[in-house]
Amino acid sequence: MPFVLLNEIEEMKIEFLDKKNYETTADTVLNDALRAADAHKRVRGGIQKLLKPGASLLEIVSAVEDMTRIMLKGEKNNGIGFPCGISINDCAAHYTLNPGEKDIILKESDVLKIDFGVHSNGRIMDSAFTVCFDPKYEMLLKATQEATKRGLEVIGIDMMVSEIGREINEVFKSFEITLNNKTMPIKAIWNLNGHSINQYKIHGGISIPPSNNGDCSRISEGFCAVETFATTGRGEVHEKGECSHYMLKENIGNTKIYSAKNEKILNLIKKEFGTLPFSPRHVEYYEKDSFPAIKLLSLRKFIEPHPPLFDSPGSHVAQFEHTIYLKESGSTIMTDGNDY
């Protein structure tokens, strides 16, 4: 990380968040979640001064990672629960910089999604926001922010996910955007959904769609990430480009690894990340020059790739996301802050 950014982090007085300071209720799960949620909010606040045209996306990612490691030191991957996504314009999700990749400088015309997760004892707080500098895209941001807000308002235990999707879709129906003297409806990306979250597992098995898709699955007690993606494109994403998000594959079996280096990296992944998503940058933090091994482990299906997701070329995508804790006694939006 550039020296100037290290100085800025020191000036922000980012400190370790002691678990004892979050033992405020008899609900130990909630206490862990409160610690992680506090870290997420502090990280967001810490990077605000970097979010401007001319900013280095490498600096933004580095700041998110370094601040998380300071505050949640000792957790698996030092509290990093999901790689810091920095998806621009038609890239909707799952993009971050890989080791050795050329830095990207933020332009005034860009629509940038920042999506990252932190955790305490595996209680992952997953939250995302969008920034833009050109006023013509403000309605795009408002559409997804209002749609996500509606999803958070209506979600509840035993509610069918299709009912939540219907409410979200009603919000999207009321938004349109004018670009190049042409007015068009703002669409939701149908194949990017919210999701339940289990301990150390970013996707807990339940998907929350942005429309009434007929899914009768019901929400249960626990954590859910409610997120929506607004787009000027087709409203459908596809995989494209080099992967930067990975997860350890379940049920690897006894397949033999014929390289000592690859076996070392796989054992490192098991130890430091477990079932948490990770990026090659995270592996490089522990073991330099590991990216080639990660690619080979992916090809051998020891780890599962999650490549970048794109809508149609030339389109712009915005995203907002919050994690909510649902109990019979009530719900709490854990990642809700003064910023969004």
VENPE-V615021 format. One record per residue. N is the residue number from 0. SS is DSSP state (h for helix, s for strand, l for the rest). Layout:
N/SS ; N/SS
//
This chain:
0/l ; 1/l ; 2/h ; 3/h ; 4/h ; 5/h ; 6/h ; 7/h ; 8/h ; 9/h ; 10/h ; 11/l ; 12/l ; 13/l ; 14/l ; 15/l ; 16/l ; 17/l ; 18/h ; 19/h ; 20/h ; 21/h ; 22/l ; 23/l ; 24/l ; 25/l ; 26/l ; 27/h ; 28/h ; 29/h ; 30/h ; 31/h ; 32/h ; 33/h ; 34/h ; 35/h ; 36/h ; 37/h ; 38/h ; 39/h ; 40/h ; 41/h ; 42/h ; 43/h ; 44/h ; 45/h ; 46/h ; 47/h ; 48/h ; 49/h ; 50/l ; 51/l ; 52/l ; 53/l ; 54/l ; 55/s ; 56/h ; 57/h ; 58/h ; 59/h ; 60/h ; 61/h ; 62/h ; 63/h ; 64/h ; 65/h ; 66/h ; 67/h ; 68/h ; 69/h ; 70/h ; 71/l ; 72/l ; 73/l ; 74/l ; 75/h ; 76/h ; 77/h ; 78/h ; 79/s ; 80/s ; 81/s ; 82/s ; 83/s ; 84/s ; 85/s ; 86/s ; 87/s ; 88/l ; 89/l ; 90/s ; 91/s ; 92/s ; 93/l ; 94/l ; 95/l ; 96/l ; 97/l ; 98/l ; 99/l ; 100/l ; 101/l ; 102/l ; 103/l ; 104/s ; 105/l ; 106/l ; 107/l ; 108/l ; 109/l ; 110/s ; 111/s ; 112/s ; 113/s ; 114/s ; 115/s ; 116/s ; 117/s ; 118/s ; 119/s ; 120/l ; 121/l ; 122/s ; 123/s ; 124/s ; 125/s ; 126/s ; 127/s ; 128/s ; 129/s ; 130/s ; 131/s ; 132/l ; 133/l ; 134/h ; 135/h ; 136/h ; 137/h ; 138/h ; 139/h ; 140/h ; 141/h ; 142/h ; 143/h ; 144/h ; 145/h ; 146/h ; 147/h ; 148/h ; 149/h ; 150/h ; 151/h ; 152/h ; 153/h ; 154/l ; 155/l ; 156/l ; 157/l ; 158/l ; 159/s ; 160/h ; 161/h ; 162/h ; 163/h ; 164/h ; 165/h ; 166/h ; 167/h ; 168/h ; 169/h ; 170/h ; 171/h ; 172/h ; 173/l ; 174/l ; 175/s ; 176/s ; 177/s ; 178/s ; 179/l ; 180/l ; 181/s ; 182/s ; 183/s ; 184/s ; 185/l ; 186/s ; 187/s ; 188/l ; 189/l ; 190/l ; 191/l ; 192/l ; 193/s ; 194/s ; 195/s ; 196/s ; 197/s ; 198/l ; 199/l ; 200/s ; 201/l ; 202/l ; 203/l ; 204/l ; 205/l ; 206/s ; 207/s ; 208/l ; 209/l ; 210/l ; 211/l ; 212/l ; 213/l ; 214/l ; 215/l ; 216/l ; 217/s ; 218/l ; 219/l ; 220/l ; 221/s ; 222/s ; 223/s ; 224/s ; 225/s ; 226/s ; 227/s ; 228/s ; 229/s ; 230/s ; 231/l ; 232/l ; 233/l ; 234/l ; 235/l ; 236/l ; 237/s ; 238/s ; 239/l ; 240/l ; 241/l ; 242/l ; 243/l ; 244/l ; 245/s ; 246/s ; 247/s ; 248/l ; 249/l ; 250/l ; 251/l ; 252/l ; 253/l ; 254/l ; 255/l ; 256/l ; 257/l ; 258/l ; 259/h ; 260/h ; 261/h ; 262/h ; 263/h ; 264/h ; 265/h ; 266/h ; 267/h ; 268/h ; 269/h ; 270/h ; 271/h ; 272/l ; 273/l ; 274/l ; 275/l ; 276/l ; 277/s ; 278/l ; 279/h ; 280/h ; 281/h ; 282/h ; 283/h ; 284/h ; 285/h ; 286/l ; 287/l ; 288/l ; 289/l ; 290/h ; 291/h ; 292/h ; 293/h ; 294/h ; 295/h ; 296/h ; 297/h ; 298/h ; 299/l ; 300/l ; 301/l ; 302/s ; 303/s ; 304/s ; 305/l ; 306/l ; 307/l ; 308/s ; 309/s ; 310/l ; 311/l ; 312/l ; 313/l ; 314/l ; 315/l ; 316/s ; 317/s ; 318/s ; 319/s ; 320/s ; 321/s ; 322/s ; 323/s ; 324/s ; 325/s ; 326/s ; 327/l ; 328/l ; 329/s ; 330/s ; 331/s ; 332/s ; 333/l ; 334/l ; 335/l ; 336/l ; 337/l ; 338/l ; 339/l
//
